[in-house]
């Protein structure tokens, strides 16, 4: 009876342990599928032990049966030995300490909508502790966006660490990877480009450290482990799944079994793209021929952060041509090479984090990156940040929708004079609440239509820009003039930088 009780209890325990992730989180993968299968086999074996033993005895009496049973026994023993060997590798890898202030690479995991999964939070908590302890260490957050994820894993990790107080200047985003090998190869390209320490620390789940470390070694990296501690009820499932992952890796199978020169190809591609950008002609007749060094550094950095500037891609050029940028470049006073695309993150009026783009002149690109990063840190509300091209280049429509924008090749309303927006040197912020007010033929004109209630600047209302406002302070500190200080008219939404043209 006792002999039958042991496999029954063992099988029942396995069934419960491997069923918990399915019941609590609807997690069903090869790990808990295997565990449920093993538990069922043990449970049934214990219940029907006499009949099973009798059947085995009958099979053993015949030569083919002996061969089959011997093969089955060999496979079972081999499986147990293999699992034990893999377990030793897992344990040793998770205890491998990284070098002092090694560059941290955090490997992504499942994101639900915009929220980190339990496993990803475990990895990020380990990363947070490491970054607190090693204040000089940089960090690459690696993970692309899955089909059922609203944002990339890298962006989710960035927000998580930012909310916990980690300085975002230490964080670099790698948001294209879908496999562990891509995570590490693409992160290596960023590390090489930014001149960071190639001694790395890998922040991932404890059961995943071995496989990630083996890939890191193939890529020529010296690594150590920063293991996240998986919840007890999830660990058996993911441990079992990882045994398959290691076996696939040893056999050269699976998604991570790609050519070992992947990182070299990625790095080569990035270097080539950078060289092309740096040799592209950027000057125009009316602009200063020398771009400040700080601007150059911002323009040509890869988009590994949430606040950056880059050259206009062919896709952006195609999008703006014939809309905010004239279809014909005849007599136009600015070229594509004079412009940059600034990417920012901001808090909207609902307090939700959004991302937006502005086309601007390269001469103010660095200013905008710094200004919007500071606005974001202070949670300054901005309603929308979209290219004016999404409104057909219609400035009135963009303002009426309270859209903050910069470049639009157009004249000043009511004149034939080009606006500073035409040169990408003027920015409008929350324009509906900060209207443009002027007088024409004795009549007061307020733009955009519908914003008349916000023309009285003595009134107190949300999103008003005045001399006490953070937005005003940041733009003026960066050398911008404010339209709200004009005497002939008032443009409370408007900041422009003068003196940059010949």
C-alpha positions as CSV (number, residue, x, y, z in Angstrom):
1,X,0.0,0.0,0.0
2,X,2.8,2.4,0.9
3,X,4.6,1.7,-2.4
4,X,1.4,2.8,-4.2
5,X,0.9,5.8,-2.0
6,X,4.3,7.4,-2.8
7,X,3.8,7.8,-6.6
8,X,0.1,8.9,-5.9
9,X,1.2,11.7,-3.6
10,X,4.1,12.7,-5.9
11,X,1.8,12.8,-8.9
12,X,-0.8,14.8,-7.0
13,X,1.8,17.3,-5.9
14,X,3.1,17.7,-9.4
15,X,-0.4,18.2,-10.8
16,X,-1.1,20.9,-8.2
17,X,2.2,22.7,-8.6
18,X,2.1,22.8,-12.4
19,X,-1.6,23.7,-12.5
20,X,-1.3,26.8,-10.3
21,X,0.2,29.0,-13.2
22,X,-2.6,27.8,-15.5
23,X,-5.3,28.6,-12.9
24,X,-3.9,31.9,-11.6
25,X,-2.3,33.4,-14.7
26,X,-3.6,31.2,-17.6
27,X,0.0,30.3,-18.3
28,X,0.3,27.1,-20.4
29,X,3.6,26.3,-22.0
30,X,5.8,23.3,-22.6
31,X,7.0,23.6,-19.0
32,X,3.8,23.0,-17.1
33,X,2.5,20.8,-19.9
34,X,5.4,18.5,-19.1
35,X,4.9,18.7,-15.4
36,X,1.2,17.9,-15.7
37,X,2.0,15.0,-17.9
38,X,4.5,13.6,-15.5
39,X,2.2,14.1,-12.6
40,X,-0.6,12.3,-14.4
41,X,1.7,9.4,-15.2
42,X,2.8,9.0,-11.6
43,X,-0.7,9.3,-10.2
44,X,-2.1,6.7,-12.6
45,X,0.9,4.4,-12.0
46,X,0.3,4.5,-8.2
47,X,-3.4,3.9,-8.6
48,X,-3.0,1.0,-11.1
49,X,0.4,-0.3,-9.9
50,X,-0.5,-4.0,-9.7
51,X,-2.0,-4.1,-13.2
52,X,1.0,-2.1,-14.6
53,X,3.5,-4.4,-13.0
54,X,1.6,-7.5,-14.4
55,X,1.6,-5.9,-17.9
56,X,5.3,-5.1,-17.7
57,X,6.1,-8.7,-16.7
58,X,4.1,-10.1,-19.7
59,X,5.9,-7.8,-22.1
60,X,9.3,-8.6,-20.6
61,X,8.9,-12.3,-21.3
62,X,9.2,-11.7,-25.0
63,X,12.4,-10.5,-26.8
64,X,10.9,-7.5,-28.6
65,X,9.3,-6.5,-25.3
66,X,12.6,-6.7,-23.5
67,X,14.2,-4.5,-26.2
68,X,11.4,-1.9,-26.0
69,X,11.4,-1.8,-22.2
70,X,15.2,-1.5,-22.2
71,X,15.1,1.4,-24.6
72,X,12.4,3.1,-22.5
73,X,14.4,2.6,-19.3
74,X,17.5,4.0,-21.0
75,X,15.6,7.1,-22.2
76,X,14.2,7.7,-18.8
77,X,17.6,7.4,-17.1
78,X,19.2,9.6,-19.8
79,X,16.5,12.2,-19.3
80,X,17.0,12.3,-15.6
81,X,20.8,12.6,-16.0
82,X,20.4,15.3,-18.6
83,X,18.0,17.3,-16.4
84,X,20.5,17.0,-13.5
85,X,23.4,18.2,-15.6
86,X,21.3,21.2,-16.9
87,X,20.2,22.0,-13.4
88,X,23.9,22.2,-12.2
89,X,24.6,24.6,-15.1
90,X,21.6,26.7,-14.2
91,X,22.6,27.0,-10.5
92,X,26.2,27.8,-11.3
93,X,25.3,30.4,-13.9
94,X,22.9,32.2,-11.5
95,X,25.6,32.6,-8.9
96,X,28.2,34.0,-11.3
97,X,29.1,37.5,-10.0
98,X,29.7,40.4,-12.6
99,X,32.6,42.7,-12.6
100,X,32.5,45.9,-10.6
101,X,30.2,48.5,-12.4
102,X,29.6,46.2,-15.3
103,X,27.2,47.4,-18.0
104,X,23.8,46.0,-17.1
105,X,21.6,44.4,-19.8
106,X,18.1,43.7,-18.7
107,X,16.3,41.1,-20.8
108,X,12.7,41.7,-21.6
109,X,9.7,39.5,-20.8
110,X,6.0,39.6,-21.3
111,X,4.1,43.0,-21.1
112,X,0.4,43.0,-20.5
113,X,-0.8,46.1,-22.3
114,X,1.6,48.6,-20.8
115,X,2.2,46.8,-17.5
116,X,5.1,44.5,-16.7
117,X,4.4,40.9,-16.1
118,X,5.3,39.3,-12.7
119,X,8.4,37.8,-14.2
120,X,9.5,41.1,-15.8
121,X,9.0,42.9,-12.5
122,X,11.2,40.3,-10.8
123,X,14.0,41.0,-13.3
124,X,13.5,44.8,-13.0
125,X,13.6,44.7,-9.2
126,X,17.0,42.8,-9.4
127,X,18.2,45.4,-12.0
128,X,17.1,48.3,-9.7
129,X,19.1,46.9,-6.7
130,X,22.1,46.5,-8.9
131,X,21.9,50.1,-10.3
132,X,21.5,51.4,-6.8
133,X,24.6,49.5,-5.6
134,X,26.6,50.4,-8.7
135,X,26.0,54.1,-9.4
136,X,28.5,54.3,-12.3
137,X,27.0,51.4,-14.2
138,X,25.0,52.1,-17.4
139,X,22.0,50.0,-18.4
140,X,20.6,48.7,-21.7
141,X,16.9,47.7,-21.6
142,X,16.3,45.1,-24.3
143,X,13.0,43.9,-25.6
144,X,10.8,44.5,-28.6
145,X,7.0,44.8,-28.8
146,X,4.9,41.7,-29.2
147,X,1.7,41.5,-31.2
148,X,-0.4,41.6,-28.0
149,X,1.7,44.3,-26.3
150,X,0.7,48.0,-26.4
151,X,4.3,49.2,-26.0
152,X,7.7,47.6,-26.3
153,X,9.2,45.7,-23.4
154,X,12.1,48.1,-23.4
155,X,9.8,51.1,-22.9
156,X,7.9,49.3,-20.2
157,X,11.2,48.7,-18.4
158,X,12.3,52.3,-18.8
159,X,9.1,53.6,-17.2
160,X,9.3,51.1,-14.4
161,X,12.9,52.0,-13.4
162,X,12.2,55.7,-13.9
163,X,9.3,55.5,-11.5
164,X,11.5,53.9,-8.9
165,X,13.9,56.8,-9.2
166,X,16.7,55.6,-11.5
167,X,18.4,58.4,-13.4
168,X,17.2,58.0,-17.0
169,X,20.5,59.3,-18.4
170,X,21.8,55.8,-17.4
171,X,19.2,54.0,-19.4
172,X,19.4,53.0,-23.1
173,X,16.6,51.4,-25.0
174,X,16.9,48.5,-27.4
175,X,13.4,47.9,-28.6
176,X,13.6,45.6,-31.6
177,X,14.7,42.2,-30.3
178,X,12.4,39.1,-30.2
179,X,14.9,36.4,-29.0
180,X,17.6,36.2,-26.3
181,X,20.3,36.2,-28.9
182,X,18.9,39.3,-30.6
183,X,18.6,40.9,-27.1
184,X,22.3,40.5,-26.5
185,X,23.6,41.1,-30.0
186,X,21.6,44.3,-30.4
187,X,22.6,45.4,-26.9
188,X,26.2,44.8,-27.7
189,X,25.9,47.1,-30.8
190,X,24.7,49.9,-28.5
191,X,27.4,49.2,-25.9
192,X,30.1,49.4,-28.7
193,X,28.6,52.5,-30.2
194,X,28.4,54.3,-26.9
195,X,31.8,53.2,-25.7
196,X,30.4,51.4,-22.6
197,X,32.1,48.7,-20.6
198,X,31.9,45.4,-22.4
199,X,32.0,43.6,-19.1
200,X,28.3,43.0,-18.7
201,X,25.8,42.0,-16.0
202,X,22.7,40.2,-17.3
203,X,19.5,40.8,-15.4
204,X,17.1,38.0,-16.2
205,X,15.3,35.3,-14.3
206,X,17.6,32.9,-12.3
207,X,16.6,30.0,-14.5
208,X,17.5,31.9,-17.7
209,X,21.0,33.1,-16.7
210,X,22.8,30.0,-18.1
211,X,21.4,30.2,-21.6
212,X,21.8,34.0,-21.8
213,X,25.3,33.7,-20.5
214,X,26.3,31.1,-23.1
215,X,25.1,33.4,-25.9
216,X,27.0,36.3,-24.3
217,X,30.2,34.2,-24.4
218,X,29.6,33.4,-28.0
219,X,29.4,37.2,-28.7
220,X,32.7,37.8,-26.9
221,X,31.3,39.3,-23.8
222,X,32.5,38.8,-20.2
223,X,29.4,38.4,-18.1
224,X,28.0,38.0,-14.7
225,X,24.5,37.3,-13.4
226,X,22.0,39.7,-11.7
227,X,19.2,37.1,-11.2
228,X,15.6,38.0,-10.6
229,X,13.9,35.8,-8.1
230,X,10.9,34.0,-9.6
231,X,7.8,33.4,-7.4
232,X,7.8,29.8,-6.0
233,X,4.6,28.9,-7.8
234,X,6.0,30.0,-11.2
235,X,9.5,28.7,-10.9
236,X,8.8,24.9,-11.5
237,X,7.0,25.7,-14.8
238,X,9.7,28.1,-16.1
239,X,12.4,25.8,-14.8
240,X,11.0,22.9,-16.8
241,X,10.6,25.0,-19.9
242,X,14.1,26.2,-19.6
243,X,15.4,22.6,-19.6
244,X,14.0,22.4,-23.1
245,X,15.5,25.7,-24.1
246,X,19.0,24.6,-23.0
247,X,18.6,21.3,-24.9
248,X,17.6,23.2,-28.0
249,X,20.5,25.5,-27.6
250,X,23.0,22.6,-27.1
251,X,21.5,20.9,-30.3
252,X,21.7,24.1,-32.3
253,X,17.9,24.4,-32.5
254,X,15.4,27.0,-31.7
255,X,15.1,30.8,-32.3
256,X,18.4,31.6,-30.6
257,X,20.4,29.2,-32.9
258,X,21.4,31.8,-35.5
259,X,24.9,32.6,-36.9
260,X,27.3,33.8,-34.3
261,X,28.3,36.9,-36.3
262,X,24.8,38.5,-35.8
263,X,26.2,41.2,-33.6
264,X,29.0,42.1,-36.0
265,X,26.4,42.5,-38.8
266,X,24.2,44.7,-36.6
267,X,27.2,46.8,-35.5
268,X,28.4,47.1,-39.1
269,X,24.9,48.2,-40.3
270,X,24.7,50.9,-37.5
271,X,28.2,52.2,-38.3
272,X,27.3,52.4,-41.9
273,X,24.1,54.3,-41.2
274,X,25.9,56.7,-38.9
275,X,28.7,57.4,-41.5
276,X,26.1,58.1,-44.1
277,X,24.3,60.6,-41.8
278,X,27.5,62.3,-40.9
279,X,28.5,62.8,-44.5
280,X,25.1,64.1,-45.6
281,X,25.1,67.7,-46.6
282,X,23.3,69.8,-44.0
283,X,24.0,73.4,-44.8
284,X,21.8,75.9,-46.6
285,X,22.5,79.4,-47.9
286,X,20.6,81.2,-45.2
287,X,21.7,79.1,-42.2
288,X,25.0,79.2,-40.4
289,X,27.3,76.7,-42.0
290,X,28.5,75.3,-38.7
291,X,26.2,73.3,-36.5
292,X,27.1,73.5,-32.8
293,X,28.8,70.4,-31.5
294,X,26.1,69.7,-28.9
295,X,23.5,69.7,-31.7
296,X,25.6,67.4,-33.8
297,X,25.9,64.9,-31.0
298,X,22.1,64.8,-30.5
299,X,21.3,64.6,-34.2
300,X,23.4,61.6,-34.8
301,X,22.7,59.5,-31.8
302,X,20.7,56.3,-32.3
303,X,17.2,56.3,-30.9
304,X,18.1,54.4,-27.8
305,X,16.5,56.9,-25.5
306,X,13.0,58.4,-25.3
307,X,14.2,61.9,-26.0
308,X,16.4,62.3,-29.0
309,X,16.8,64.0,-32.4
310,X,17.6,62.3,-35.7
311,X,17.9,63.1,-39.4
312,X,14.6,63.0,-41.4
313,X,14.1,59.5,-42.7
314,X,12.8,58.9,-46.2
315,X,9.5,58.0,-44.7
316,X,9.2,61.3,-42.9
317,X,10.3,63.3,-46.0
318,X,7.6,61.5,-48.0
319,X,5.0,62.3,-45.3
320,X,5.7,66.0,-45.1
321,X,6.4,66.8,-48.8
322,X,3.5,68.7,-50.3
323,X,2.0,69.2,-46.8
324,X,4.2,71.1,-44.3
325,X,7.1,71.1,-46.7
326,X,6.6,72.4,-50.3
327,X,6.2,69.9,-53.0
328,X,8.6,71.9,-55.1
329,X,11.9,73.0,-53.6
330,X,12.2,75.9,-56.1
331,X,13.0,79.1,-54.1
332,X,12.5,77.3,-50.8
333,X,14.7,78.7,-48.1
334,X,15.3,75.6,-46.1
335,X,16.3,72.0,-47.1
336,X,15.6,68.6,-45.7
337,X,19.2,68.5,-44.4
338,X,18.5,71.5,-42.2
339,X,15.7,69.7,-40.4
340,X,15.6,67.1,-37.6
341,X,12.9,64.9,-36.1
342,X,12.7,65.3,-32.4
343,X,11.1,62.4,-30.5
344,X,9.8,63.1,-27.0
345,X,7.7,61.6,-24.2
346,X,5.2,63.7,-22.3
347,X,2.2,63.6,-19.9
348,X,-1.1,64.4,-21.5
349,X,-4.0,66.2,-19.8
350,X,-5.2,62.9,-18.3
351,X,-1.8,62.2,-16.7
352,X,-1.1,59.4,-19.2
353,X,2.4,59.0,-20.7
354,X,2.5,59.6,-24.5
355,X,5.1,59.8,-27.2
356,X,5.3,62.5,-29.9
357,X,7.4,63.9,-32.7
358,X,8.3,67.3,-33.9
359,X,10.1,68.4,-37.0
360,X,12.4,71.3,-36.2
361,X,15.6,73.0,-37.3
362,X,18.7,71.2,-36.3
363,X,19.9,74.4,-34.7
364,X,17.3,74.0,-31.9
365,X,17.1,70.2,-31.8
366,X,19.2,70.0,-28.7
367,X,17.2,72.7,-27.0
368,X,13.9,70.9,-27.6
369,X,15.3,67.5,-26.4
370,X,16.4,69.1,-23.1
371,X,13.3,71.2,-22.6
372,X,10.8,68.3,-23.2
373,X,12.9,65.9,-21.1
374,X,12.6,68.4,-18.2
375,X,8.9,69.0,-18.8
376,X,8.4,65.3,-18.7
377,X,10.4,64.9,-15.4
378,X,8.2,67.6,-13.9
379,X,5.0,66.0,-15.3
380,X,4.1,69.2,-17.1
381,X,0.9,68.5,-19.1
382,X,0.9,68.8,-22.9
383,X,-2.3,67.9,-24.7
384,X,-0.9,66.5,-27.9
385,X,2.4,66.5,-29.9
386,X,1.9,65.5,-33.5
387,X,3.3,66.5,-36.8
388,X,1.2,69.3,-38.3
389,X,1.0,67.1,-41.4
390,X,-1.6,65.0,-39.6
391,X,-3.8,68.0,-40.0
392,X,-3.0,68.4,-43.7
393,X,-0.6,71.2,-42.8
394,X,-3.5,73.3,-41.7
395,X,-2.2,75.4,-38.8
396,X,-5.7,76.5,-37.7
397,X,-6.9,72.9,-37.4
398,X,-3.7,71.9,-35.5
399,X,-4.2,74.7,-33.0
400,X,-7.9,74.1,-32.7
401,X,-7.0,70.5,-31.6
402,X,-4.6,71.9,-29.1
403,X,-1.7,70.3,-30.9
404,X,1.9,71.4,-30.0
405,X,4.1,71.6,-33.1
406,X,7.1,73.3,-34.7
407,X,7.9,73.2,-38.4
408,X,5.4,74.3,-41.0
409,X,6.5,76.1,-44.1
410,X,3.9,78.9,-44.1
411,X,3.5,82.7,-43.9
412,X,2.5,84.7,-40.8
413,X,-1.3,84.9,-40.8
414,X,-2.5,88.0,-42.6
415,X,0.8,88.7,-44.2
416,X,3.1,87.4,-47.0
417,X,6.1,87.1,-44.7
418,X,7.4,83.6,-43.8
419,X,6.9,82.6,-40.2
420,X,9.7,81.3,-38.1
421,X,7.9,78.1,-38.2
422,X,8.9,77.9,-41.9
423,X,12.5,77.6,-40.7
424,X,11.7,75.2,-37.9
425,X,12.8,77.8,-35.3
426,X,9.4,78.3,-33.6
427,X,7.4,76.1,-31.3
428,X,3.7,76.3,-30.3
429,X,2.7,74.8,-27.0
430,X,-0.9,74.0,-25.9
431,X,-2.2,76.6,-28.5
432,X,-5.9,76.3,-27.7
433,X,-5.4,77.5,-24.1
434,X,-2.7,80.0,-25.2
435,X,-4.2,81.7,-28.3
436,X,-2.7,84.2,-30.8
437,X,-4.3,87.6,-30.4
438,X,-3.9,90.5,-32.8
439,X,-5.8,93.5,-34.2
440,X,-6.6,93.9,-37.9
441,X,-8.5,96.9,-39.2
442,X,-9.6,97.8,-35.7
443,X,-10.9,94.3,-35.0
444,X,-9.5,91.9,-32.5
445,X,-8.6,88.5,-34.0
446,X,-8.2,85.5,-31.7
447,X,-6.8,82.3,-33.1
448,X,-7.7,79.4,-33.0
449,X,-11.4,79.9,-33.2
450,X,-13.1,78.8,-30.0
451,X,-10.3,79.8,-27.7
452,X,-11.8,83.2,-26.9
453,X,-12.4,82.2,-23.3
454,X,-8.6,82.0,-22.8
455,X,-7.7,85.4,-24.3
456,X,-8.2,87.1,-20.9
457,X,-4.8,86.4,-19.4
458,X,-5.7,87.9,-16.0
459,X,-8.1,85.0,-15.5
460,X,-6.9,81.8,-13.8
461,X,-7.3,78.6,-15.7
462,X,-5.4,75.4,-16.4
463,X,-2.6,75.1,-19.0
464,X,-2.0,78.9,-19.1
465,X,1.5,79.9,-20.1
466,X,2.8,83.1,-18.3
467,X,6.0,84.3,-16.8
468,X,5.5,82.0,-13.8
469,X,5.0,78.9,-15.9
470,X,7.6,76.1,-16.1
471,X,7.3,76.0,-19.9
472,X,8.0,79.7,-20.2
473,X,11.0,79.4,-17.8
474,X,12.6,76.5,-19.7
475,X,12.2,78.0,-23.2
476,X,13.5,81.4,-22.2
477,X,16.5,79.8,-20.3
478,X,17.3,78.2,-23.6
479,X,17.3,81.6,-25.4
480,X,13.8,81.5,-26.9
481,X,11.7,84.6,-27.1
482,X,8.1,84.3,-26.0
483,X,5.2,85.6,-28.1
484,X,3.3,86.6,-25.0
485,X,5.8,89.4,-24.5
486,X,5.3,91.0,-27.9
487,X,3.8,94.5,-28.0
488,X,2.1,94.6,-31.4
489,X,0.3,91.4,-30.9
490,X,0.3,88.5,-28.4
491,X,1.1,84.9,-29.2
492,X,1.0,83.1,-25.8
493,X,1.6,79.6,-27.3
494,X,4.6,80.7,-29.3
495,X,8.4,80.4,-28.5
496,X,11.0,81.2,-31.2
497,X,14.7,81.5,-31.4
498,X,16.1,84.4,-33.3
499,X,19.6,85.4,-34.5
500,X,20.4,82.0,-36.0
501,X,19.8,83.1,-39.6
502,X,22.2,85.1,-41.7
